[in-house]
Amino acid sequence: MKVYTTQPFQVIYSLFEHEYLGYLFESFVVQVNSKRQLTLQHQNISIKNAEEFASRLNETDFALIELMDQIQQDAVFKKFAVKKTTLADFFFKTYDPAKGDKLLQETIDHYVQSRMSKILDLLQDKMVFVMGKDGEPTWKRLNMATEKATVLFHFRRNDDNTHYFPTIKYKGEKLEFQYQDAVLVCKEPAWLLLNDCLYSFEKQVDGKKLQPFLNKKFIVVPRNVEESYYQKFVAPLVEQFDVYAKGFDIKSERYTPQPQLQFSELAVAEPSPALFATAGEDDEEEEIRNSSEDDKIVFQLSFKYGTYTVGTQEAKKISVSVEKTPDSYIFHRLHRDVEQETSFLKELSSRGMDIRNGKAVMDRPKAFGWLNSYAKTLEEMGFTLKQSQSDKNYFIGETSVNVGINETNDWFDIYGTVRFGPYEIPFIKLRNHILTKRREYKLPNGQIAIIPEEWFTQYLELFAFSEGDDELKLRKHHLSLVSDLQNGNLAHVTMSRKLEKLREFEAVEDQPLPVGFKGELRPYQKAGYNWLHFVQDYHFGGCLADDMGLGKTVQTLAMLQHRKENGAQTASLLVMPTSLVYNWLAEAQKFTPQLRILTYTGTYRNKSVAQFKHYDLILTSYGIVRLDHEILKKYMFDYVILDESQAIKNPNSNTSISIRELKSKHRLILTGTPVENSTLDLWSQMSFINPGLLGTQNFFKKEFLRPIEKLKDEHKTRRLHALIKPFILRRHKSQVAKELPEKIEHVTFCKMTEEQEHAYEETKSYYRNKILKNIEEQGAAKSQFMLLQGLMKLRQIANHPRMADPAYEAESGKLGEVLRLTRNVVSEGHKVLIFSQFVKHLDIVREALDERKIKYAYLDGSTKDRQAQVTNFQNDPKLPVFLISLKAGGVGLNLTAADYVFILDPWWNPAVEAQAVDRAHRIGQQNTVFTYKFITKNSVEEKILALQDKKLQMVSDLISTDEAVIKRLTKEDIESLLS
């Protein structure tokens, strides 16, 4: 029957009993007649149609309707039926007396009961009825009790058993409810329907405690289960409700709470092995896991009331314990001071310990750091601190450290004392603990002291960089570390005036140029020359890392001439790539003609250091040092200088090992790119000029390389810069060489020919499917070789498909564009450097130039007379093109005759390309330098260009990376490259 909203109507709520779900309410609207009486005309109302009747509903009605919707059988079925089934089957099978799902029944029961409780709380002042058996919703009107009833539980302990029953009072009068057809319409908490009235109870009575007594006078508890029953059932009742007892005692007791904080170890499970770990990473991760103690410490708060101890899991006002006496039982009803307990919790919270459910869990280092900070204060506030029984007895007293650093002739001596309570421990005893991150230190009395967490950061570098077994010593080049310790109040420092002056210096002193130096130094070159004196005076090794073309050679030669004129006792050794030997010789003859120079190269060189006494400077190559290191290490050089020092970037290579064995008073390295592939390149070079500056290789990998490269740790990056900054001078051309002409860069996009595009797409599809499948099966780390192989093929085809397939006979879009621009440049009287990473590519360009009768110079790794090629290009106006392989000619060449530079193929590191451009854009260049980078459209070259900026920025301009980027490409990056 439809209820009309144009006529009076009333919302009512009707109680009915469901076969499975128990007592439920349903909402209805009922038409009202002219006498304001409810009629039989009614309809069900739900949240779907409630808005139609909004004129007679308030917020409570809407809340009630929504709650009642949630407990109807359709809603319950929809929420809890997991398998596809009918509503009838679901309820029949779930509630089957023999095979029903008991756990699901309990879940549904709790769901329904919690909503029934909310409904009953909202029904005050509403029209409530019992539904008739015929479905009539207004069959019988119900009243809602205006006050809450109370329950008193009675226990009578007799000789043989205990009788137990409740009595109910309403408005002070006993309510007879037994054998009165009363029902519990809700049990969580109890709502009792008696004589057409709905009663609720104070103290949230559990309906299950009343249910047995609706049709029973009392329950008998036999003597043989009495003790268990009293502990599990009676004690909780005594805590929550009024209890009348006969035959045993209930004593109320009150005390002042005394807080107790107990701590114990909580072991954490071993971490799972990492999936797809690359070779070498497993050991590193294992080392990190083993070196850290990840166990947790759990704190448990309890309160002592007299002789009783209670936990804080529940903030109960009353706690009950049962004492069995020879004749009976005593229930000790302890009144807790919840307000005082809360104040103690707040004290802990204000000090960073958040107790939940009576417990707090902290990492071991943090836990003992917390105890060291607050133990004394808490004890003064009345807390008792104790640890649970375990194999270890931890020390939780006061902890302090006192470190002193004194400068001696060649070192800083380090001394200090650590105090754990009454025990004084020499500072050096903590060395291995700090370096290996072992936090536990055993005291003489057997207790275990936990080293404060901050010491592992504050003193890690001090221990890592110090030398000596019985005494700690630091080299002088660790002055910045010593200053940091002093500035952080972590050490008392005593040093000489000279070092104090160094620490406070603002500018490097100006030094006169040597008399025998022929030429002039530009202002920034003179500043570099002064800086070389500065590091020399303090016996530090230096790294001159100016941009390519700023004159590192001439600054170094001026310094070497000064050494000659100021009585250097032995020769200096200058080590470089073979291709640069004659460049250095030519520059030395020009600027420092008085230097006696030996070119220690060639198959027939005189392998004797005795000859060195007749010379001021020995020029040699890295290869010769590697071959002759047993001879060379016998001589004490004045300087050992490494040009293009990235040649020793691999610290474990034979070249690096041989170089480190050389002896000298001073050490200097020259490089435009201190780091090419990894921060380990930096460690290798800095360890040559200032041994021990960055600690051992393993320490550096763990504390700097991994955090910087893998975790992008900015703090570690800044810290590494701070350590190396005093020993590196780096200037950019844009900062200092104002006289250099402008450098203009273009990116020229080249469209593939139709045949080239077909070859490219075919190869891309093949490798894309193969690589992505490999990544899915084995992980990105184990797919690197295949990825490099695929990228190489695609790069070759993007340049010219003939590089990958000699049988290819069609054209290349890029070659056509390169030849067009080359013709234009040459016809206008300019000279151009053409760089490629692929000798094969240069061969193709070479062949095309031959066909067009364009003359060129050529240089790759196999070129014998490199200098002749350079000289010819620089001096012959009829030689307009210089073809150069990037690897062989990207550094060390002066090619200022050219004012155009073509880069034929991009790769990850823009710094390598910049070095190539700087062959032309360097001191001596009079013209604007135009750089053209050729990129094949819709190829992997475009993607590489996009990834350069995203992937390469690591540590300002000092640290960049090359093929190592491949290792850090994500699956998404790889998909993008191959898309």
ABEGO torsion letter per residue (X at the ends): XBBBAABBBBBBBBBBBBAAAEBBBBBBBBBBBAAGBBBABBBBBBAAAAAAAAAABBAAAAAAAAAAAAABAAAAAAAABABBBBAAAAAAAAABAAABBAAAAAAAAAAAAAAAAAAAAAABGBBBBBBBAAGBAAABBBBBBABBBBBBBBBBBBAABBBBBBBBBBGGBBBBABGAGBBBABAOBBBBBBGGBBBBBBGGBBAAAAAAAAABABBBBBAAAAAAAAAAAAAAAAAABBBBBBGBBBBBBBBBBBBBBBBBBBBBBBBBBBBGBBBGAAAAAAAAAAABBABBBBBBBBBBBEABBBBAABBBABBBBBBBBAABBBBBBBBBBAAAAAAAAAAAAAAGBBBBGGBBBBBAAAAAAAAAAAAAAAAAAGBBBBBBBBABBBBABBBBBBBBBBBBAABBBBBEBBBBEABBBBAAAAAAAAAAGBABBBBAAGBBBBBBAAAAAAAAAAAAABBEAABBBBBAAAAAAAAAAAAAGABBBBBBAAAAAAAABABBBBBBBBAABBEBBBAAAAAAAAAAAAAAAAGBBBBBABBBGAGAAAAAAAAAAAAAAAGBABBBBBBBBAAAAAAAAAAAAAABAABBBBBBBEAABBBBAAAAAABABBBBBAAAAAAAAAAAAABBBABBBBBGAAAAABAABAAAAAAAABBBABBBBBBABABAABAAAAAAAAAAABBGAAEBAAAAAAAAAAAAAAAGBAAAAAAAAAAAAAABBBBBAAAABAABBBBBBBBBBBBBBAAAAAAAAAAAAAAAAAAAAAAAAAEAAAAAAAAAAAAAAAAAAAABAAAABAABABBBAAAAAAAAAAAAAAAAGBBBBBBBABAAAAAAAAAAAAAAGBBBBBBBAABABAAAAAAAAAABAABABBBBBAAAAABGBBBAABABBBBABBBABAAAAAAAAAAABBBGBABBBBBBBBBBBGBAAAAAAAAAAAAABABEAABBBBAAAAAABBAAAAAAAAX
